[in-house]
Amino acid sequence: MRMIKKISTIFCMMLLVGGSAVALEKLKMVSLAVPTMNCAMCPITVSKSLMNVPGVQIVDAQLEEGIVQVSFNDKVTGIDAMTYATKMAGYPSYLIKE
């Protein structure tokens, strides 16, 4: 159920920003582990740092799991830029799933 909600959210967001179902093909989704997220402000800080990376479209930080799911245009940015952004915000991260 949670995955269906996320997919629906991504689809709706793409439509709202003037995209279409075709635009979904241009986005890549990855999961980053952020083991140092341990308070309510941590996901907010991590999300803001990732949203400042050009090409990042959607960020879903999950405090309980210590995971951030990121949808991005891989022609604009990549994993290194995203992990660097979280590191500079004080939250080192690493790729766990593409």
Secondary structure as GFF3:
##gff-version 3
##sequence-region A 1 98
A	DSSP	alpha_helix	2	16	.	.	.	ID=ss1
A	DSSP	alpha_helix	21	26	.	.	.	ID=ss2
A	DSSP	beta_strand	27	33	.	.	.	ID=ss3
A	DSSP	alpha_helix	41	51	.	.	.	ID=ss4
A	DSSP	beta_strand	56	62	.	.	.	ID=ss5
A	DSSP	beta_strand	67	73	.	.	.	ID=ss6
A	DSSP	alpha_helix	79	88	.	.	.	ID=ss7
A	DSSP	beta_strand	94	97	.	.	.	ID=ss8
###
